[in-house]
Amino acid sequence: MVATRFDLSHPPFDLLTLAEASALSAAADILFFGNDQEILPTGSMVDSLYLVMKGLVRETAGDDVVGVYREHETFDCRALATGKTIHRFVAHEEALLCVFPRQDVLALTEKNPAFGAYFFSTVSDKFGQLAQKRDRREWQSLFTAKICDAGFRSPVFIDATATIADAARLMKEQHRRSIFVRDGERIGLFTTGDFRDIVANGVSNQTLVRERSQFSLLSCEKSDYLFNALLLMTQRNIHRVVVTEDGIPIGVLAQSDLLSFFSNHSLSIAQQLEMATTVDDLTRATQEMETLVATLAVQGMKMPQLARLVQALNTQLMVRLWEMVAPPDVFAGSALLALGSEGRGEQILKADQDNALILAEGLNEKEVEQAASNFTEQMLRLGYPLCHGGVMVNQKLWRHTVRGWSQILQEWARQSQGDALMNLAIFLDAETVAGSPTYLAKCRDALQAGLRDDATWLSRMALPIEQFQNTRVEGGFWSQMLNREKDARLDIKKAAIFPIVHGVRVLALEADIRVTNTFDRLGALASKLILDKTLANDLAESLAFLMRLRLDAGLVSLREKKAVSNDIDTATLSTLDKDLLKDALMVTKRFKQMVQQRYHLDRF
């Protein structure tokens, strides 16, 4: 932007045109406030928008500091919209403020929708419109393009009574690697991959094509996003999906079609994992996963999507590793579970191992123990740290049969405090990685049957959202930021991610909502009217933003060869990110108050 009277290159003024910025700058005034001089008292009428040019301003609610404003930051945007401030603003140190008349600012919010969104949008809209201003041109097609945009291949049909030889001739004539098979009301698929088994098993070429076709088809609607087709291929390690319109097959989207539309390494990583025969092979794949995450994060991929993609790749990695270390009968007779953030599909960078096993009856206990121990050791070798709480398959507590798990889950549910409730919370996020998902379903049924119909028990279950109160993650954190020389790091998990995740988890448990992903749980809670839709949307957008901040900090740590943690350096955040962080913490506080009231946590 060309220079104006004042520096208006920071949010929200960077949303203005040059003419708008010049006009606003011309209408501005400058005010000076000394140390501890009051700028706006609580409940006062607001006739201006303030921009800090120099100094430090604190915002307080009662005795608590709830906001800190430094150079290039504005206040009080919300009061400007409502005309009245609910908090008190004081110059913490000598402050030089640029003051914009309220009527001029409001006039611009009517003329400039993006600028107006900064003042009048809901929190979720604000995150959606302003949170990530990164260059996304190269990847825009990945997130917005539909399958119908990718030019999938039109269908070629053959009758189910035709022979394999007929199918081969048709595929050669039409230059196709797959054709549809029409068998009455059924539609199947016959591919070049089927010829491998045909030749290997000496099947006659006069065999009816229906006998060698697949009739359980994995499909996507043509109006669906390309990303969902990519995710399905990655999760199932397949090379093509059927494209449907209102459920009717109308074509095939092949991996080559997808790769020709956009460049992405996730499919090749999935293939590397599938073909891996040694831990060294898996190590190379995990290194490429880290590169992929960094690339997609920089290019603006949304956090829920990125986390799901990483979950799909991690799932394949764990399946291959478990198959490598477990004897065939142990592998076939067990269900490997991912717990915690990995089970919820919300972990992007490598985190502590959180896993468990559900075992068939009669397996050799020593073989199971040895396989579980090897799995934990090799996961550590692949860069996944040991769980400090010991929630890993190498611990006997986290290996049971369905009957054993049913008993221990119900035992945990009968208790009202201590490790039992946290163990139960951890298990609630379980997702099957390898083996039959029916094992986990039976355990969930047993757990639900053993839950206490007791309001006090649910209150105890919800209580951990309070465990980080009155520490630097809340009001103390903002007070800490008033000292420019003091560490401005924030444990973002304690401050907001855990309260959101755990509060939503308890609400989902009470409502018998069995999806594990927090975003999915929020949607289900809103649809059941347990959560207000606006609050659910605000929580989802806040969680995604917090995940992005944690990922950004983690990538910096990796580049600097440091251990990844939950700390973010707030001193390095942009003005916009600081504003959005404040919004996210306020949404978290609002949600915690709702949970506190619902479960009467003030009794404890």
N, C-alpha and C positions, 0 to 999 in steps of 0.2 A: 504494500500500500504506500502511496505517495505520502510524504510527511504532512501531518496536520499540526495544529497548534499544540496539541498534547499527543502523547504516544497512545494511540488507540489500536495497537496491533495485537492486543491480547483479548481473550474471551471476556465478555461476549461481543466486544466492539469489532473484532475481526470479521464478524458476520455482516457488517455494514458495507455499503458501497462507498466509494471515495466521496461522492457528493453528500451522502448521509453523514459520514464521519466528520466531514468539514463543517457541516451545519451544526452538528452537535458540539463539536469542539469550540465553535465560535460562541455558543450560548453558555459555555462552562465558566465557572468561577473557581478561585483557589481559597482554601481555608487552612488555618494553622491551629493545631491543638497541642498544648503542652503536656508533659508527663501526667498521667492519671486524670486528665481533664475529660469530663463527660462530653460525648458527642451526641448520643441519642439516649434519653432515659427510657425505661421500660414503659410501654403503652403510649409513647408519643406519636403524634401525627408526623408522617414522613413526606416531605415535599421535594426530596432530591435523591439522586443515586450517587454514591460516594466511590471514588477510585483512589486507592492509596498510591501516592507518588513517592512518599518517603516515610519511614517509620513503621510502627507496629500498632495494630488495633485489636483489642480483645472484645469478644462477645460473651456476655454472661447471662445465665438464667438463675436468678437467686445468687447463691455463692459459687455455683459451678461455672467454669469456663467451657463454653460449647462451641467456640470458633475463634480462629486467629487469622488475621488478614495482614499480608505483607505487600511489598511493592507489586504493582500491576494487578492487584486483586480488588474486587468490588464488593460492596455491601450497601444497603440491605435489599437485595433483589425482591425477596418475597414481600417485604413491607411496602416496597414501591408499588407492587401490584395491588395490595389490599389497602394501602394508605395509612397503615398503622403498624408499628413494630411491636413484637411481643417480647423482645429481649433488650438488654442494655448494651450500648457500645461505648467503650472508653479508649482513649489514646494510651496504650501501655507505655510507649515511649514517644517522644515528640513526633507528631505526625503532620505531614503536608498532604492535604486531600484535594483532589479535583472534584468539583461538585457539579452535577448535571441536573438541570431543572426537571422535575417529575413530568410536567406536561410535554416537554420536548421528547423525553425518553418514551413515554407512552404513545406519542404520535408515531414514533419510529416502529414501535411494536405492531402497530396496525398496518403500516406500509411494508414492513419486512417480516414475513412469516417466520423465517429462521431465527431472527433476532427476538421476535415475540415469543418463540418457543422457550427461550431461555428463562422467561419470566412467568409464563402462564401454563406451560405444559405440565402434565403429571410427571412424577419422577420417572416412570417407565418410558414415557415419550421423550423426556429429556435425555435419558441414557441412549435411547435408540437414535435420536437425531444428532447428538453432539459428542458422544463418548469417544469414538474412534475416528480421527481425521487423518487416516493414513492413505498412502497411495494404493488403491485397490484395482487399478485398471487391468492389470494382467490377469487377476483372479476373479474379476466381476462375473464372468460367465459361469464360473463354478458355483456361485451362490445364488444366481438369479436365473440361469438358463434352465429351461424345462427339457424333458426328454424329447418332446416333439421338436425342439430346436436342433437336436443333434443329428438329424437325418438318419434315423434307424432304418433298417432294411425291411422292405415290404415282405409279406409272408408268401411262402411257396408251400403248397399243400400236396400231400399224397394220401391216397386211401389206405386205410389200415390193412386191407387185404392184399396190397401189393407186396412184392418180395423185397428182400434186402438188395438184390441185384437191381431191381427197378429203382429203388431209392438211390443207389450209387450212381446209376445213369442220370437220374434227374438232377442230382446234386452237381454232377460234372457239367451237364448242359447249362444249368443256371448259375454256375460258379458260386455255389453256396456251401458253407460248412455246417449248415443245419437246415432242416425242413420240418414243417408241421405235419403231424399225422392225424387224420380225421377218422375217428372210430365211433360212429354214431353221434351221440351227444358229447363224447369225450374228445379233448384235443391234447395230443401229446407232442413230444419233440424227439427227433432223431438227429444225432450229430456225428461229425467225423470221429469224435472221441469214442462213440459206441463201436466203431470198427475195430478198435484195439482189442476189446474183449471178444468180439466176433472171431477175429483171426486167431487170438490166443487160445480160444476154446474150441476151435475147429467147427464153428457153426456153419451150416450150409447156407449158401447165398440164396437158396430158394425158401428160406424161412420167412414167414410173414413178418412184415416190418413192425406190426403191433407188438410182437413178442419181444422185441429188442428196444422198444421206445420207452421214454420216461413220461408218465402222465401226471406226476406231481410236480407242477411247474412253479418256479420262482419267478414272480412277475412284478412289474411296476406299471402304474397307470401312465399314459403318455403325458398327462398334465403334471406329473410329479417332477420334482427337481432332479437334475442330473446327479447332485450330490448323494441323494438317497440310493440311486442305482450304484454309484461308486461304493457306498457303505455296504450295501447288500453283497456286492461282489467281493469286497474285502472280508466281510464277516464269514462268508461261506466258501471263500477261495474258489470262485467259479469264474468262467470266462464270458458268460453271456446271461442275460435275463430276457424273459418274454415281455414284450410291451403290450399292454391291454388298453382298451377303450370301453369303459363301463363293464369291465370284467371279461371282455371278449378279446382274444389274442389278435393283434393286428400287425405284429412284426417282432423282430429280435434286435436287441441292442447288444452288440458284442464288445468285448474289452477293447479291441482295436478301434471301434467307433468312438468309444469313450476317450481313449488316449489321443485320437486324432483331433478331438474337440478341445481338450485342454491337457496340459502336461502335469502329471502327478506321479509321485514315486510310491504311493501307498500300495498300489496293486503289485508292483514289483517286490516290495518288501514282504507282502503277504505270500508271494510265491517263494521268496527266499526262505521264509519261515516254514512253509509247507515242505520244501525240499531239504531242509536242514537235517543233517545226520550226526552232527557233533555240536558240542557247546560252543566251539569256536565259530561255527556257522551262525549260531544264534547271536553270538557277540557282535559279529559284523552287521547283522540285521538290526540289532538294538542301536548301534552307532548311527545307522542310517535313519532310524526312527527319530533320534535326537535332532538330526539335521532337518528332517521333514517338519518337526514341530517348530523349530526356530524359523524356518522359511514361512510356514503357514501363519504363524503368529505375527511376524513382521508384515505380512501382506494382508492382514486384516481379517483372518478367518474368525468367526464367532466362537466364543469359548465353549458353549454346549456342543457345537458340531465337532470342534477339534477334540474335545474330551471323548466323545463317542467314537471318533475315528481311532484315537489312541487306545481306547478300551478294546476295540475290535482287534487291533494288532497285538496288544498285550495278551489277549485271550488266546490267539494263535500261538504266541510264544510259549505261554504256560502249558498249553496242550502238548506242544512238541516236546518241551522239557520233561513233563510228567511221563510222556510215552517213552522217552529215552531212559529215565532212571527207574521206572517201575516195571517189575516183571509183568508179563502179559496178563496173568490172572488178576493181579492187583490193579492194573490199569483198567481192565474190563469190568472189575467188580467195585469200582469206586467212583465217587463224584468229587471232583476238585472244585472248591468254592473260592471265589475272590470276595473279600470282605472290605469294609471301610470305603474310602473314596474310590478304590478300584472297582468294588462291587457296585457302587452307585453310578459308575461311569463318569466320574468328575475329577479324575486324576490325570494330569497331563505329563508332568515330569516324573521321573522315577521317585517313588516314595517308599516308606517302610513296607516290608512284606506284611500283608494281612491276609491270611488264607486258612482254610480248614478242609477236612476230608469227611465225607460220609461214606461208610464202608458197607459192603455186602457182608452178610453173616458167613462165618466159616473161613475167612481169609487167614493166611499164615501171619500171625502177629509180628514175628521177627522180620519177615519180608516187608510188611507194611512199614514198620519202624525204620528199616534201613532205607527204603525208597523215599520216605518222608524226609529223613535226615539229608539224603543226597539232594533232594529237590531244594531244600532250604539253602544248603551250601552252594549249589550251582546258581540259584537266584542271586545270592550275594556276589558271586563271581561275575554275574551279568550286570551288576551295578545296582541291585535293589537291596537297600540296607535292611538289617535285621530289625524286627519290630521290638521297640523298647519294652512293650508290655507282654511280649512273648506270644502274640496272637499269630501263630505259625503252625504248619502241619507237623513240624518236628517236636511239638509239644503235645503230650498225650491228651491234655484237656481239649484240644481242638481236633481230635480224631475219634470218631464214634460210628457205630452202626446207626441205622434209622431208629431202632429201638433205644439205643443208648442216647442218641441226641434228643429224642422225645422226652426221655426221663430228665436229662440235665436241663433242657429248656424249661420244662415245667417246674423243676426245682428252682431255677433262677427266677421264674415268674412268681413263685411263692414268697420270695424274699422282698424286702422293701427298702434295702439300702446296700451300700458297699459295692464290691466288684461285680456281684451277680447282675445288678441292673445295667452296668456298663457293658458287661459281656453280652447281655441280652440285646442291648442297643447295637452292638457291633454285629451280632448275628442277623439283625433285622435288615441289614444292607447286603446280605449274602446274594451272590449271583453264581449260577453254575458255569464253570469254565470248561470242564471236561467231564464226560460221563452222563448218566441219565438224569434229566431235570426232575424226574418223578421222585427221586430221593429227597430233594429239597422241598418239593411240594408237600410230601408226607410230613416232614419235620415242621413246616409252617402250619399245617393243619393241627398237629399236636400242640404246637405253641399257642395257637389261637384258642384251642379248646381249654388250655390250662391257664389262660389269662384271668386275673382276678377282676370281677365286676366291682371295683372298689375305687372310688374317686381319690382316696388318699394314696393308693398305690400309683395311680397315674400321675399324681402330683409329685411323688418321689421320683418317678421316671423323668419328669420334665425338669426337675430341680437343677440338673447340671448346667442349664443355660445361665444360671446365676453365679456359677463358680468363679467367673473372672470379673465380677463386679468390684467396684471401688479399687481398681488397679489402674495402671497407666493406660489400659486399653480404652477407657471411657473418658470421663472428665479430666483425669490426671494426665492423659495424653495431650489434650489441648493446652493444659497448663504448662506442660513440658515444652511445647513448641514456642512459648513466650520467651524462652531463653535461646537466643540465636546460636549460642555456642554449645548447647546441650544436645545430646543424641536425639535425633528426631525420628527414630525407628519405631515402627508399630507392628506388633504381632497381629497380622491381619486375620489369622485363623481364630485366635482368642477374641479379637475385637468384634468380628462379625460373621465369619464363615461358619464357625461352630454353632453359635446361637441360632442362625438360620437353619442349618442342616438338622440340628438336633430337635429344635422346636417343630419343624415340619415332620420329622420322623415320628415324634410322639403323637402328633395329630393324626398322622396316617395310621399308626398302630391302633389308636382308639377307633378309627373309622374302618378298620380292616381293609385298608388300601395296600395291596401287596407289591406294587411297583416299587423299585428301589431308588431310581434316579430322583433327585430332589426337584428338578424341573417338572418331571412327570407327576410327582406327588403333589406339587403346587397346583397343577392343572386339575388333578382329580379332586383335591380339596375344594377348589373353586367351583367345580361342576356339582359337587354335593352341597354347596352353599355353607360349608364349614368355614371357609375363608372368604372374605370379601374379594371380589374379582380384582378391584384396583390394587388392594394390598398384595394379592398373589402376583400380579404383574410387576409391581414395584419390587417385590422380593426376588423374583426371577431375574429382572434386569440388574438389580443390585448384586446378586450373587455372581452373575456373569461378569460384571465389572470387577468385582473383588478377585475373582479367579484370574482375570487378565492382569491385574496389578501383581498378584502373586507370581504368575508365569513370567512377567517381564523381569521381576526381581530375581527369579530363579535362573533365567537365561543369562542375566548379568553375572550371577555367581558362577555359573558354568564357564563363562568366558574367562573369568578371573581365577579359575581353578579352585573355587571355594565350595564348601558344602552348601547345598541348597537348604534354605530354611523358610519359615513363614514370615520373616521380617521384611518390611518394605521401608526404604529410606524416603520419608515424606519430604525431605528437603530437596530431593531431586525431581519431585513430581511437577508437572506443568500446572499452570493456574487452573486450567479446566479440570485436570484430574484431581486437584485438591478440592475443587468445588463439588465434583461428583463423589469423591470419597466422603465429604461431609454429608451429602445427600444419602449415600449408602448407609452410613453410620446412624443417621436419623431414622431411616426406614427400619434398620435392625432394632433400634431402640423402641420404635412403635410396635414392632412385632413382638419383642420381648414383653412389653407391657400387656399386650393382648394375651400372650401365653400365661403370664403371671396372674392375670385376672381370671382366666378360664380355669386354671388349676389351683388358684388360691395359694400361690407360693409365699405370700406374706405370712403364712402360718408357721413357716419353718425358720 
